[in-house]
Amino acid sequence: MIQASLRGVCVATRFAVVPFLGVLWACSAPVRGPFYGDEKLLRIGVDPLAEAAEVQSSFERAGHRVVHRLPGKHFIALSFRGPDGRPSAVRVVTARGIALALDAEPANALTPGTEYGLLPRPLDTGHDADGDGFDELFVVQVRAGRSCVLPYRVRDVGFVDALELDLAWLSSDPCIERVADRDGDGRIELLAPWTITDLPLSIQPEVTVALFPEHHDYTPVARPDYYGEAISILELELAEAQRAEDAERVYSIGVKLAALLALSGFGSEDQLAWLRAAIAGIPGGLRDPAVEAALEARIQAGLR
């Protein structure tokens, strides 16, 4: 059903020449958004609740069932499973109708299959995951057995935007693996693996990076308090690797510690000091000066 949300006081006598357009302009005062200038746009469209019910009925007639139904301030999000029990589709309905449509893609000789689903809202207080006044949704994409979270923002005029994240430095195929409020501040962090490459090690070291909400974006803000627990766990693993005289593992853990220090805001000199302290626990006959020189050069050049 088409409906217009117009607010304000109309003075009809002021618009005698073009009364309809004048009233339309004067009475429309949508809720002010904090970032996108959405208040400048007229909000006209369908009833999301009724439209979502129609979408659901259409899928159910085709043998699909709803597995998640997430109502937000300006949307209804639905995820479905097909007759075969596999995730089949995601739909996000706003005043603009279906604002986001993701459908499962079957595998073929060239590409793996892709499935989509919805994460339940990660906060008890609602869908505003970053505290910017807009709701967020988290879609799970499964491809070739790997699950990645795709974050979207729902604007109050019905647009659904994918969050643009700078993830290229994490790996050649970056992936948000989890979302959580691990620091208890009422806002969600995005958690992704960071692989430190170009090292003479058989397995490239990897740590988990937290992207924090900052000014409507997600960035890896330096937070020494956040990575303290991860550093403590690595120190225990380091002691075990040193006792086992496993030089390769010690090198790897030393680089991981340096990476966590970098994420915590410490400079390269502190990172090198921790790496050297880790290496000092390896018996001299098992050490490889060429590998150690390469590790130090990598840290001095900047791990990111």
C-alpha positions in Angstrom: 0.0 0.0 0.0 1.4 3.4 -1.0 1.6 5.9 1.8 3.3 9.2 2.4 4.9 10.3 5.7 4.5 14.1 5.8 5.1 16.1 8.9 4.9 19.8 9.7 2.3 22.5 9.6 0.6 23.4 6.2 -0.5 26.9 5.4 -2.6 26.2 2.3 -3.2 29.9 1.5 0.6 30.3 0.8 0.4 27.9 -2.1 -2.6 29.1 -4.1 -0.8 28.7 -7.5 0.4 25.1 -7.1 -1.4 23.9 -3.9 -0.4 20.2 -4.2 3.3 20.7 -4.8 3.4 23.5 -2.2 1.8 21.3 0.5 4.0 18.4 -0.5 7.1 20.5 0.0 6.0 22.3 3.1 4.6 19.4 5.1 7.4 16.8 4.5 9.8 16.8 7.4 11.2 13.3 7.7 13.1 12.3 10.8 16.6 13.8 10.7 19.3 11.2 10.2 22.7 11.8 11.8 24.9 11.2 8.8 23.6 10.8 5.3 21.4 13.8 5.0 18.4 11.5 4.7 16.2 14.3 6.1 16.4 16.0 2.7 14.6 13.1 1.0 10.9 12.6 1.0 9.9 9.3 2.5 7.2 7.7 0.3 6.7 4.0 -0.3 5.2 0.8 0.8 4.4 -0.5 4.3 7.4 -2.7 5.1 5.4 -4.9 7.4 2.7 -5.7 4.8 5.2 -6.0 2.0 7.4 -8.4 4.0 4.3 -10.6 4.7 3.7 -10.8 0.9 7.3 -11.7 0.3 7.2 -14.4 2.9 3.9 -15.8 1.5 5.5 -15.9 -2.0 8.5 -17.9 -0.8 6.4 -20.2 1.3 4.2 -21.1 -1.7 7.4 -22.1 -3.4 8.3 -24.5 -0.6 10.7 -22.2 1.3 10.5 -21.5 5.0 11.5 -18.5 7.1 14.4 -19.2 9.5 15.0 -15.6 10.6 12.6 -12.7 10.7 14.3 -9.5 12.0 12.2 -6.4 12.5 14.1 -3.1 12.7 13.2 0.6 12.9 12.7 0.9 9.2 12.9 -2.6 7.8 11.9 -6.2 8.0 14.7 -8.7 7.2 13.9 -12.3 6.2 16.1 -15.3 5.5 14.8 -18.6 4.0 15.7 -22.2 3.6 14.7 -24.0 0.5 12.8 -27.3 0.1 16.2 -29.1 0.4 16.8 -27.5 3.8 19.7 -25.4 2.6 19.9 -21.6 2.9 18.2 -20.2 -0.2 17.7 -16.4 0.1 17.8 -13.2 2.1 15.4 -10.3 1.6 15.4 -6.9 3.3 12.1 -5.0 2.9 11.9 -1.2 3.6 9.6 1.5 2.5 11.2 1.2 -0.9 10.1 -2.4 -1.2 12.7 -5.1 -1.5 15.9 -3.1 -0.8 18.3 -6.1 -0.6 17.9 -9.4 -2.4 20.5 -12.2 -2.0 19.9 -15.6 -3.6 21.9 -18.8 -3.2 24.0 -19.6 -6.2 24.6 -23.3 -7.2 28.2 -24.5 -7.7 29.4 -25.0 -11.3 32.7 -26.0 -12.9 34.1 -22.5 -12.5 32.8 -21.2 -9.2 31.8 -22.7 -5.9 28.2 -22.4 -4.7 27.2 -19.5 -2.4 24.6 -19.4 0.3 23.3 -16.5 2.3 21.7 -16.2 5.8 21.1 -13.7 8.5 22.8 -13.4 11.9 20.4 -12.7 14.8 20.7 -9.2 16.0 24.0 -9.1 18.1 22.7 -6.6 20.7 19.7 -6.9 23.1 19.0 -3.2 22.6 18.4 -3.4 18.9 20.1 -3.4 15.5 22.2 -0.2 15.8 25.5 -2.1 16.1 27.8 0.9 16.0 25.8 3.6 17.8 25.4 5.9 14.8 21.6 6.1 14.9 21.1 3.7 11.9 20.4 0.0 12.1 22.9 -2.6 10.8 22.3 -6.1 9.5 24.8 -8.9 9.3 24.5 -11.4 6.4 26.4 -14.6 6.5 27.9 -15.7 3.2 29.0 -19.3 2.9 31.2 -20.1 -0.1 33.4 -23.1 -0.5 32.8 -24.0 3.1 34.0 -20.6 4.4 31.6 -18.4 6.3 32.1 -14.6 6.1 29.9 -11.9 7.6 28.8 -9.1 5.3 27.7 -6.0 7.2 24.9 -3.7 5.9 23.5 -0.4 7.1 19.8 0.4 6.7 19.1 4.0 6.2 15.8 5.6 7.4 14.7 6.4 3.9 14.9 2.8 2.9 18.3 2.3 1.3 20.4 -0.7 2.3 24.1 0.0 1.9 27.0 -2.5 2.2 29.6 -1.1 4.6 32.8 -0.3 2.8 35.7 -1.7 4.8 39.4 -1.4 4.2 40.4 -5.0 4.5 42.9 -5.5 1.8 45.8 -5.5 4.2 44.4 -8.5 6.2 44.9 -11.0 3.4 44.5 -11.7 -0.3 40.9 -12.9 0.5 39.8 -10.9 3.6 36.8 -12.1 5.6 34.9 -10.9 8.7 34.4 -14.1 10.6 32.6 -13.0 13.7 30.8 -10.0 15.3 30.8 -9.4 19.0 30.7 -6.8 21.8 33.8 -8.2 23.5 34.7 -5.0 25.3 31.2 -4.5 26.7 30.7 -0.9 25.5 27.3 -1.7 23.8 28.7 -1.5 20.3 29.7 -4.3 18.0 33.3 -5.1 16.8 34.0 -6.9 13.6 36.5 -9.7 14.0 38.7 -10.8 11.1 41.9 -12.9 10.7 45.0 -11.1 9.7 47.7 -13.2 8.0 51.2 -11.8 8.1 52.7 -12.8 4.7 56.2 -12.7 3.0 57.9 -14.6 5.8 60.3 -17.5 5.5 58.1 -19.8 7.6 56.2 -22.9 6.5 52.9 -21.5 8.0 52.2 -17.7 7.8 51.4 -16.3 11.3 47.8 -15.2 11.8 46.0 -13.2 14.5 42.5 -11.9 15.0 41.9 -8.2 14.4 39.1 -6.2 15.8 37.6 -3.4 13.7 35.9 -0.8 16.0 33.1 1.5 15.1 34.4 5.0 14.4 32.4 7.8 12.8 30.0 5.6 10.8 32.9 3.3 9.7 34.9 0.4 11.1 38.6 0.7 11.6 41.4 -1.1 13.6 41.8 1.5 16.3 44.9 1.0 18.6 43.5 -0.6 21.8 46.2 -2.1 24.1 43.5 -3.1 26.6 41.6 -5.1 24.0 44.5 -7.4 23.0 45.8 -8.0 26.5 44.1 -11.4 26.8 45.3 -12.6 23.4 48.9 -11.6 24.3 48.7 -13.5 27.6 47.5 -16.6 25.8 50.3 -16.3 23.2 52.9 -16.0 26.0 51.8 -19.3 27.4 52.0 -20.9 24.0 55.5 -19.4 23.6 56.7 -20.9 26.8 55.5 -24.3 25.7 57.2 -23.9 22.3 60.4 -22.9 23.9 60.4 -25.9 26.2 59.7 -28.2 23.2 62.6 -26.4 21.4 60.3 -25.9 18.4 62.1 -23.0 16.7 59.6 -22.7 13.8 56.8 -22.3 16.3 58.7 -19.8 18.4 59.4 -17.7 15.4 55.7 -17.7 14.4 54.5 -16.8 17.9 57.1 -14.1 18.1 55.7 -12.5 14.9 52.1 -12.9 16.3 53.1 -11.1 19.4 54.7 -8.3 17.4 51.4 -8.1 15.3 49.3 -7.8 18.4 51.6 -5.1 19.8 51.2 -3.2 16.5 47.4 -3.4 16.8 47.8 -2.1 20.4 49.6 1.0 19.2 53.2 0.0 20.0 56.0 0.9 17.6 58.4 -1.3 15.7 61.1 -1.1 18.4 58.8 -2.6 21.0 57.7 -5.2 18.5 61.3 -6.2 17.8 62.1 -6.4 21.5 59.3 -8.9 22.0 60.4 -10.9 19.0 64.0 -11.0 20.2 62.9 -12.0 23.7 61.0 -14.9 22.2 63.9 -16.0 20.0 66.2 -15.9 23.0 64.5 -19.0 24.4 65.6 -21.2 21.5 68.8 -23.1 22.0 71.6 -21.6 19.9 72.1 -24.7 17.7 68.5 -24.6 16.5 68.4 -20.9 15.6 68.5 -19.7 11.9 70.1 -16.3 11.6 68.8 -15.8 8.0 65.2 -16.4 9.2 65.6 -14.2 12.2 67.0 -11.4 10.0 64.0 -11.7 7.6 61.6 -11.5 10.5 63.2 -8.4 11.9 63.3 -6.8 8.5 59.6 -7.5 8.0 58.7 -5.9 11.3 61.0 -2.9 10.7 59.2 -2.4 7.4 55.8 -2.4 9.1 53.7 -5.5 9.4 50.7 -3.8 7.7 
